[in-house]
Amino acid sequence: MKLKNGEKAVKIARYTVDEWVKNKHRPERDEIESIFGLLSDEFIENRGCFVTINTYPEHELRGCIGYPEPVLPLYKALVESAISACNDPRFPPLRREELDNIVIEVSVLTKPELIKVKDPMEYPKVIKIGKDGLIIEKGFRSGLLLPQVATENNMDAKEFLLHLCLKAGLPYTAWIDPDTKIYRFSAEIFSEEKPRGKVVKKEI
């Protein structure tokens, strides 16, 4: 995704956050296009994405929710993810007085692919830190970690798998279980440098 489209994605997410917190208003396509211009095919295609809200300048997580699978057009997935991130159940709902003290980050995902290994102990060898995001599925439980989580927290592949298990509410050794499925995906990440500021593509 080109930087100009990444910038538009972040601005759509930021606009949605502002509108939802202030007015409980969910922007529709015609409104988005009237403000940000016609949406290119990239925004009409179904894509997975996550919207992350971080405090500024502390850069502490304030909300992060999204769609792992490409089930909605990207623009709509951005809107729905932004609204959900405002109401991340791990935190109190985002308040109006916080809007100028947060930065918005958007991760646009590739379609998850099952990692195939003969022995689960091979997972740490095939996972690429800084490139792979991971999804775990076992029984009725699942969890996801974006690729930047590993680099931002200096995790190696085994630590990444351990935290992935915990995110899903599973024992930290669940990744070793042959019945566990692990998927990988990559992400292009765009973020405000400061509240309502310049949007940059993040390298991880």
VOBA-1610 file (N, C-alpha, C; in pm, whole numbers, padded with zeros to 5 digits, always signed):
BEGIN
Met+00084-00119+00000Met+00000+00000+00000Met+00088+00125+00000Lys+00059+00217-00091Lys+00137+00340-00098Lys+00110+00426+00026Leu+00207+00512+00057Leu+00195+00596+00176Leu+00070+00682+00171Lys+00034+00734+00052Lys-00083+00822+00045Lys-00211+00746+00083Asn-00219+00618+00047Asn-00334+00539+00086Asn-00328+00500+00233Gly-00208+00474+00283Gly-00192+00449+00426Gly-00232+00570+00508Glu-00195+00687+00458Glu-00234+00812+00525Glu-00386+00828+00525Lys-00449+00796+00412Lys-00594+00806+00405Lys-00659+00707+00501Ala-00603+00586+00512Ala-00658+00486+00603Ala-00655+00535+00747Val-00544+00594+00787Val-00532+00648+00924Val-00629+00762+00945Lys-00644+00848+00845Lys-00735+00963+00859Lys-00881+00918+00868Ile-00916+00813+00794Ile-01052+00758+00805Ile-01074+00704+00946Ala-00975+00634+00998Ala-00986+00580+01134Ala-00994+00692+01237Arg-00911+00793+01222Arg-00913+00907+01316Arg-01047+00979+01311Tyr-01097+01003+01191Tyr-01227+01070+01177Tyr-01337+00989+01244Thr-01332+00857+01225Thr-01433+00770+01285Thr-01426+00774+01437Val-01305+00769+01491Val-01288+00777+01638Val-01348+00906+01690Asp-01316+01018+01627Asp-01369+01147+01671Asp-01521+01149+01665Glu-01576+01104+01552Glu-01721+01108+01533Glu-01793+01015+01631Trp-01734+00900+01657Trp-01801+00806+01746Trp-01799+00857+01890Val-01684+00904+01935Val-01673+00949+02074Val-01758+01074+02098Lys-01759+01165+02002Lys-01834+01291+02020Lys-01984+01275+01996Asn-02019+01197+01894Asn-02159+01197+01848Asn-02222+01058+01835Lys-02147+00952+01866Lys-02194+00815+01843Lys-02242+00799+01697His-02164+00858+01608His-02198+00859+01465His-02104+00766+01390Arg-02160+00679+01306Arg-02084+00584+01226Arg-02078+00636+01082Pro-01961+00681+01036Pro-01950+00736+00900Pro-01979+00631+00792Glu-02048+00673+00688Glu-02077+00588+00574Glu-01987+00627+00456Arg-01992+00547+00351Arg-01900+00567+00239Arg-01914+00705+00176Asp-02037+00749+00151Asp-02054+00879+00084Asp-01996+00992+00167Glu-02010+00985+00297Glu-01955+01087+00387Glu-01803+01083+00383Ile-01747+00963+00387Ile-01601+00947+00384Ile-01545+01003+00253Glu-01611+00973+00141Glu-01562+01022+00012Glu-01577+01173-00002Ser-01680+01229+00060Ser-01697+01375+00053Ser-01586+01448+00127Ile-01527+01382+00226Ile-01421+01445+00306Ile-01282+01410+00253Phe-01261+01283+00217Phe-01126+01236+00185Phe-01106+01203+00037Gly-01208+01225-00045Gly-01197+01197-00187Gly-01242+01056-00220Leu-01260+01029-00349Leu-01309+00899-00394Leu-01216+00789-00344Leu-01275+00679-00304Leu-01197+00566-00253Leu-01146+00482-00370Ser-01018+00454-00370Ser-00959+00369-00474Ser-01001+00224-00452Asp-00970+00139-00551Asp-01006-00002-00542Asp-00951-00066-00415Glu-00836-00020-00370Glu-00773-00078-00252Glu-00864-00068-00129Phe-00945+00037-00124Phe-01035+00057-00010Phe-01168-00015-00028Ile-01198-00056-00151Ile-01323-00125-00180Ile-01306-00276-00167Glu-01183-00323-00184Glu-01154-00465-00171Glu-01169-00509-00025Asn-01210-00633-00006Asn-01214-00689+00129Asn-01073-00710+00180Arg-01042-00650+00297Arg-00911-00665+00359Arg-00928-00674+00510Gly-00841-00751+00572Gly-00835-00751+00718Gly-00759-00629+00765Cys-00796-00576+00879Cys-00722-00462+00935Cys-00747-00452+01084Phe-00657-00383+01152Phe-00672-00351+01293Phe-00647-00203+01312Val-00723-00144+01404Val-00700-00005+01445Val-00652-00008+01590Thr-00539+00054+01612Thr-00479+00062+01745Thr-00482+00206+01793Ile-00524+00226+01916Ile-00523+00358+01980Ile-00419+00354+02091Asn-00320+00443+02084Asn-00218+00453+02188Asn-00221+00591+02252Thr-00191+00596+02381Thr-00181+00725+02448Thr-00058+00799+02398Tyr-00060+00932+02409Tyr+00052+01015+02368Tyr+00082+01117+02477Pro+00207+01132+02517Pro+00329+01076+02458Pro+00373+00943+02518Glu+00296+00887+02613Glu+00340+00766+02683Glu+00347+00644+02590His+00266+00645+02485His+00255+00534+02390His+00215+00406+02461Glu+00114+00416+02547Glu+00057+00299+02611Glu-00072+00260+02539Leu-00097+00131+02531Leu-00215+00082+02459Leu-00343+00133+02523Arg-00433+00183+02439Arg-00564+00233+02485Arg-00679+00158+02421Gly-00648+00085+02315Gly-00750+00005+02247Gly-00692-00053+02119Cys-00730-00175+02086Cys-00683-00237+01962Cys-00778-00351+01925Ile-00853-00331+01818Ile-00948-00432+01771Ile-00953-00426+01618Gly-00984-00539+01557Gly-00994-00538+01412Gly-01049-00668+01357Tyr-01026-00686+01228Tyr-01075-00801+01153Tyr-00956-00878+01097Pro-00928-00997+01149Pro-00817-01076+01095Pro-00840-01120+00951Glu-00964-01152+00918Glu-00997-01204+00786Glu-01054-01094+00696Pro-01035-01106+00564Pro-01088-01006+00470Pro-01237-01027+00446Val-01319-00985+00540Val-01464-01008+00532Val-01542-00881+00500Leu-01476-00765+00502Leu-01540-00637+00472Leu-01451-00555+00381Pro-01511-00465+00299Pro-01429-00369+00227Pro-01340-00294+00326Leu-01219-00262+00285Leu-01123-00202+00378Leu-01178-00078+00447Tyr-01245+00011+00372Tyr-01294+00133+00435Tyr-01393+00101+00548Lys-01477+00001+00526Lys-01577-00036+00626Lys-01511-00107+00745Ala-01412-00191+00716Ala-01338-00256+00824Ala-01267-00153+00910Leu-01216-00046+00848Leu-01152+00062+00924Leu-01252+00129+01018Val-01370+00159+00966Val-01472+00226+01047Val-01513+00138+01164Glu-01545+00013+01136Glu-01591-00077+01242Glu-01481-00105+01344Ser-01357-00120+01296Ser-01246-00145+01388Ser-01219-00024+01477Ala-01229+00096+01419Ala-01205+00218+01497Ala-01310+00233+01607Ile-01435+00207+01573Ile-01542+00217+01674Ile-01520+00114+01784Ser-01486-00009+01744Ser-01463-00113+01843Ser-01343-00082+01932Ala-01238-00023+01873Ala-01119+00012+01952Ala-01151+00118+02057Cys-01249+00205+02028Cys-01292+00305+02127Cys-01358+00239+02247Asn-01405+00116+02225Asn-01478+00044+02329Asn-01411-00089+02361Asp-01280-00096+02347Asp-01205-00217+02379Asp-01241-00260+02521Pro-01292-00381+02539Pro-01339-00423+02672Pro-01229-00430+02778Arg-01104-00424+02737Arg-00994-00424+02835Arg-00977-00289+02904Phe-01043-00185+02849Phe-01025-00049+02899Phe-01161+00020+02913Pro-01166+00131+02988Pro-01290+00210+02989Pro-01313+00269+02849Pro-01438+00298+02813Pro-01464+00361+02683Pro-01385+00490+02667Leu-01335+00513+02545Leu-01258+00635+02517Leu-01345+00757+02539Arg-01290+00860+02603Arg-01364+00981+02636Arg-01322+01098+02547Arg-01414+01193+02532Arg-01389+01310+02448Arg-01260+01383+02486Glu-01234+01394+02617Glu-01117+01470+02662Glu-00985+01399+02632Glu-00992+01275+02585Glu-00870+01201+02550Glu-00833+01218+02403Leu-00921+01270+02321Leu-00902+01266+02176Leu-00777+01337+02127Asp-00735+01441+02197Asp-00615+01514+02155Asp-00489+01459+02220Asn-00502+01347+02291Asn-00387+01287+02359Asn-00372+01139+02323Ile-00412+01107+02200Ile-00396+00971+02148Ile-00338+00978+02008Val-00273+00869+01968Val-00231+00854+01828Val-00299+00729+01772Ile-00333+00737+01644Ile-00403+00630+01576Ile-00306+00554+01486Glu-00313+00422+01495Glu-00229+00335+01412Glu-00319+00236+01339Val-00292+00215+01212Val-00370+00122+01130Val-00276+00014+01077Ser-00318-00111+01092Ser-00246-00225+01034Ser-00335-00290+00930Val-00289-00292+00806Val-00363-00355+00696Val-00300-00493+00673Leu-00382-00596+00681Leu-00331-00733+00688Leu-00342-00808+00556Thr-00250-00904+00539Thr-00266-01004+00434Thr-00357-01114+00488Lys-00409-01197+00400Lys-00496-01307+00442Lys-00414-01408+00524Pro-00462-01447+00642Pro-00388-01545+00723Pro-00370-01678+00651Glu-00252-01738+00669Glu-00222-01868+00610Glu-00179-01964+00719Leu-00228-02087+00713Leu-00192-02188+00811Leu-00044-02222+00798Ile+00027-02223+00911Ile+00167-02265+00913Ile+00169-02417+00926Lys+00228-02484+00829Lys+00232-02630+00829Lys+00370-02678+00875Val+00372-02755+00982Val+00495-02814+01032Val+00470-02961+01066Lys+00575-03041+01057Lys+00563-03182+01095Lys+00563-03199+01245Asp+00635-03111+01314Asp+00649-03117+01459Asp+00627-02976+01513Pro+00536-02956+01610Pro+00512-02821+01663Pro+00639-02751+01714Met+00739-02826+01753Met+00863-02764+01800Met+00936-02689+01689Glu+00890-02708+01566Glu+00950-02636+01452Glu+00899-02493+01441Tyr+00786-02463+01508Tyr+00728-02329+01492Tyr+00828-02215+01515Pro+00906-02217+01624Pro+00998-02104+01647Pro+01100-02085+01534Lys+01129-02194+01460Lys+01228-02184+01353Lys+01171-02119+01227Val+01040-02132+01207Val+00981-02083+01082Val+00910-01948+01099Ile+00891-01903+01223Ile+00827-01773+01246Ile+00929-01662+01230Lys+00895-01562+01152Lys+00987-01451+01124Lys+00946-01330+01208Ile+01024-01302+01312Ile+00998-01186+01397Ile+01019-01059+01316Gly+00925-00966+01329Gly+00931-00842+01253Gly+00856-00848+01122Lys+00811-00967+01085Lys+00732-00982+00963Lys+00599-01051+00992Asp+00603-01160+01070Asp+00483-01241+01091Asp+00400-01193+01210Gly+00270-01174+01186Gly+00173-01171+01292Gly+00118-01312+01305Leu+00063-01346+01420Leu+00020-01484+01443Leu-00124-01491+01495Ile-00191-01598+01455Ile-00324-01632+01508Ile-00316-01776+01558Ile-00371-01801+01675Ile-00376-01936+01729Ile-00521-01979+01744Glu-00548-02105+01714Glu-00681-02162+01731Glu-00669-02298+01796Lys-00742-02318+01904Lys-00750-02450+01968Lys-00887-02462+02033Gly-00963-02561+01988Gly-01099-02575+02037Gly-01181-02450+02004Phe-01245-02394+02105Phe-01326-02274+02085Phe-01248-02146+02112Arg-01121-02159+02144Arg-01041-02041+02179Arg-00950-01999+02064Ser-00934-01869+02052Ser-00842-01815+01952Ser-00784-01684+02001Gly-00671-01647+01945Gly-00608-01521+01981Gly-00519-01473+01868Leu-00491-01344+01866Leu-00412-01283+01759Leu-00314-01183+01819Leu-00193-01183+01764Leu-00096-01078+01796Leu-00042-01021+01666Leu-00044-00889+01654Leu+00009-00822+01536Leu+00162-00834+01534Pro+00223-00827+01416Pro+00369-00847+01408Pro+00449-00747+01489Gln+00398-00624+01503Gln+00474-00523+01577Gln+00481-00552+01727Val+00391-00636+01777Val+00393-00670+01920Val+00525-00736+01958Ala+00574-00824+01871Ala+00698-00895+01901Ala+00818-00799+01905Thr+00827-00712+01806Thr+00943-00622+01800Thr+00936-00514+01908Glu+00816-00462+01934Glu+00802-00356+02033Glu+00831-00406+02174Asn+00818-00537+02196Asn+00842-00595+02328Asn+00963-00687+02332Asn+01047-00676+02226Asn+01173-00751+02220Asn+01153-00901+02244Met+01050-00958+02182Met+01023-01101+02198Met+01097-01182+02092Asp+01145-01299+02132Asp+01190-01395+02033Asp+01069-01481+01994Ala+01090-01578+01905Ala+00977-01654+01850Ala+00906-01734+01959Lys+00981-01794+02052Lys+00916-01872+02157Lys+00834-01783+02250Glu+00887-01666+02283Glu+00813-01573+02368Glu+00687-01524+02297Phe+00698-01503+02167Phe+00583-01459+02088Phe+00474-01565+02092Leu+00511-01690+02079Leu+00415-01800+02085Leu+00352-01812+02224Leu+00434-01796+02326Leu+00383-01802+02463Leu+00277-01695+02486His+00307-01572+02447His+00211-01462+02466His+00088-01478+02378Leu+00106-01540+02262Leu-00008-01569+02175Leu-00105-01664+02245Cys-00051-01766+02310Cys-00134-01860+02384Cys-00210-01790+02496Leu-00139-01707+02572Leu-00202-01636+02683Leu-00310-01541+02633Lys-00287-01478+02517Lys-00387-01387+02459Lys-00517-01462+02430Ala-00505-01590+02394Ala-00622-01671+02363Ala-00684-01735+02487Gly-00622-01710+02603Gly-00673-01772+02725Gly-00637-01919+02735Leu-00529-01957+02667Leu-00483-02095+02667Leu-00359-02110+02755Pro-00326-02231+02798Pro-00199-02252+02867Pro-00083-02207+02777Tyr+00024-02157+02837Tyr+00131-02099+02756Tyr+00204-02202+02669Thr+00182-02330+02698Thr+00243-02435+02616Thr+00148-02491+02510Ala+00033-02426+02492Ala-00068-02480+02399Ala-00015-02488+02255Trp+00083-02407+02220Trp+00136-02409+02083Trp+00205-02541+02050Ile+00243-02617+02153Ile+00310-02745+02131Ile+00210-02856+02099Asp+00084-02835+02135Asp-00020-02936+02115Asp-00043-02958+01965Pro-00037-03082+01918Pro-00058-03109+01775Pro-00197-03068+01725Asp-00295-03055+01815Asp-00430-03014+01775Asp-00443-02862+01758Thr-00340-02789+01796Thr-00343-02644+01785Thr-00307-02601+01643Lys-00381-02504+01591Lys-00350-02448+01460Lys-00292-02308+01476Ile-00186-02278+01404Ile-00126-02146+01408Ile-00117-02093+01265Tyr-00165-01970+01249Tyr-00165-01903+01120Tyr-00072-01783+01124Arg-00018-01748+01009Arg+00065-01629+01000Arg+00004-01530+00899Phe+00034-01404+00921Phe-00004-01298+00826Phe+00100-01188+00839Ser+00104-01100+00741Ser+00191-00983+00751Ser+00103-00858+00752Ala+00163-00746+00784Ala+00086-00622+00798Ala+00167-00503+00748Glu+00098-00410+00684Glu+00155-00278+00657Glu+00098-00184+00762Ile+00186-00112+00830Ile+00146-00036+00947Ile+00170+00112+00924Phe+00066+00190+00945Phe+00073+00336+00929Phe+00024+00401+01058Ser+00093+00508+01099Ser+00060+00567+01229Ser+00082+00717+01228Glu-00001+00786+01307Glu+00026+00927+01336Glu+00153+00937+01420Glu+00237+01036+01390Glu+00357+01059+01472Glu+00319+01126+01605Lys+00217+01211+01598Lys+00162+01277+01716Lys+00014+01295+01692Pro-00065+01330+01795Pro-00210+01342+01774Pro-00245+01432+01656Arg-00318+01376+01559Arg-00361+01447+01438Arg-00243+01494+01353Gly-00127+01433+01374Gly-00006+01477+01306Gly+00023+01399+01180Lys+00146+01413+01133Lys+00193+01347+01012Lys+00180+01196+01024Val+00139+01132+00915Val+00126+00986+00912Val+00251+00927+00847Val+00308+00826+00912Val+00427+00760+00859Val+00402+00610+00848Lys+00476+00546+00759Lys+00473+00401+00751Lys+00576+00347+00849Lys+00533+00258+00936Lys+00622+00205+01039Lys+00696+00082+00988Glu+00826+00084+01007Glu+00907-00034+00975Glu+00930-00111+01104Ile+00910-00241+01099Ile+00924-00321+01221Ile+01030-00430+01201
//
